[in-house]
Structures are given as structure tokens and as C-alpha cells.
């Protein structure tokens, strides 16, 4: 059973934390919860 991470907040910090967690553990299942209309991202 893979480990799961739930990130609350889609501002700059949430996706950054999710990306770092995936770099540390690529098998991690990450879900980002955002109450607003948009999630922050960078290309």
C-alpha cells in the first residue's frame, strides 16, 4: 500500500511542498486540496 500525502492549500507553498515530497519519494500519492478556483503553478 503506497503512502499518501494530502496538502491543504493551492497557493505557492502547497504545490511546492507536494513537488518536494514527490522528489523525495516518487511512489508517494499526493493530493492537493484547494477551496478556491485556481491552484498556483510554475512552468
Beta strands, then each sheet from edge to edge (+ up, - down):
strand 1: 4-8
strand 2: 29-33
sheet 1: 1+ 2+
end
